[in-house]
Amino acid sequence: MGKLNLAELDCLIDYLTQLPAEQAVREKSQVIAELRRTIAQYHLTPDELGLRPEPEPVTPRAPDRAPAVETAPRPALVLLPTPAPAVAAARPPAARDRLTPRSRDEAGNVWHGGRGRCPAWVRRLVAAGDDLERYRVPAA
């Protein structure tokens, strides 16, 4: 045998590495065939061969909370008649009702001025160029 070039060495390495794999495939197929004949001859089941997976053992879990303590039974609820509704007590007027209005339009809308946003009717008057002083309520 003469000197081999790199391509021939690669080819020889591939052939030699495939030999054991091919041999293993041939042996495996022969073993499987023999096992099938033996299983059929003796009418073996997967359970007898131990081929069924065994169920995993169930481990008891620790309870999430302590067991309930026995207590005396609760008395039954007794529904009492509902008393008549009380007459609503007079409430004090709201803060805005106690303020003196500073401006009033023809429709009776009032603005106490200076607290919060301007009402829409005031904004409309100002946007139209109307003078808000015309709607000023005279001081009492």
Secondary structure, DSSP 8 states (H G I E B T S, - for coil): -----HHHHHHHHHHHHHHHHHHHHHHHHHHHHHHHHHHHHHT--HHHHT-S-----------SS-----------------------------HHHHS--SEE-TT--EE-SSSSS--HHHHHHHHTT--GGGGB----
